[in-house]
Amino acid sequence: QVQLVESGGGLVQAGGSLRLSCVASETILSFNNMGWYRQPPGKQRELVARVKGDGSRDYADSVKGRFTIFRDIAKNTVYLQMNSLIPEDTAVYYCNANRRFLNSDYWGQGTQVSVSS
């Protein structure tokens, strides 16, 4: 059973930085993609950043130039480095992983990020 555990959320002032971590119970190499989604209050969940098996990355337009997704394979961990945070970044952030051949998706429990002005 795959488990994903997020950490690193918290309260930060606008302009500050946070680094989110997602630790998987199995090797990162077994997933086709891993990514971060977020759900602001009263809104639907949206894709923030994703890293594919070939190492390519993509980002939502709203975070380009501010957020970076990267992996530490030895630690089974995917990170989201968030810089120049703004109040609109306030949301619950979720880690996601999938195995497309098996048609399987996995989600973490989420971590709260709050940005004050």
N, C-alpha and C positions, 0 to 999 in steps of 0.2 A: 504494500500500500504506500503510494507516494504521499509524502507530507512536505509542505512548504511553510516555513516560519519566518515572518517578517519582523524587523525591529528597526529602531533608529528614528521613529517619529517623535514629535514633540512640538513645543511652542517656540517660535522664533520671530524676531522682528523683521519687518520688510528690509530687504537687502542682505539678509543673512543667508547661511548655508546649512544644509543637513545632508547626511548620507544614510540612505536606507539600505538594509541588508535583507536578502532572502536566502535562507539556508535550506537546501533540499536534502531529503533523506536518502537520495540516490544520486549517482554521478550526473553532473550537468551534461556530460557527453551523450547520455541516453535520450535527451530531448531534442526535438527539431528546432524549437524556438523557446525562448524565455523572455518575459516582458513584465512591464509594470503598467497597471491601470489605476485610475483614480475615480472616485465618486464624490463630487462636491455635494453639500447639503441641498436637497430638493432636486437634484439632477441625476441623469443616468450615468452609468459607468462608461468611461472612455479610455482608449489606449493612449498612454503617455510615451512609452519608449519600448523598443523590442530589439533583441539581438537574435539573429538566425544562426543555424548550425554552421554556415560558411563564414561566420564572423561579421557579416554585414549588419548595419544598424539603421533603424529609422525612428523618427520622433514626430510627435504632434507639433503642428506649426506654433502653437502657443508656448512651447518650451524649447524650441531650437535655439542653440547658442547659450542656453542656461543650464540644461540638464545633460548628463552623460550616463549611459548605461555601460557597464563593463563586468567581466567575469573573473573569478578566481577558481579555476577548475579543481585545484588541489583541496580547496575548502568547500567544494560543492555550493558555492555562493555566487549570487548575482547582486550587483550593487546598482543603486541609482544615486549619483551625485547631483544634488540640487543646489545651484548657486543663484544669486540675485533674486531671491524669493520675493513674491508679491502676494498680497492678500488673496488674489484669485486662485492661488495654488492651494488654498485650504481645502482639504478633502481627506477621505480615507483612501489610502494607497494599498493596492493589492498586487501580490506577485502571482504570475501565471506561468505555467509550463505546459507543453503538449507533446504528444507522440502521435504524429499524423497517421503513420502506418496503422496504428492501433485505434485511431479515432478517439483518443483520450485527452482530456483537459483536466488540469489540476489547479487549485486555487489555495492561497493562504488565507488566514483569518483577517488580515488587514492591519494597518497601523495608521494612527491619526497624525496628520500634519496640520498645524494651525499657524498662520502667518498674520501677525498684527501690524497695523500701520503706525 
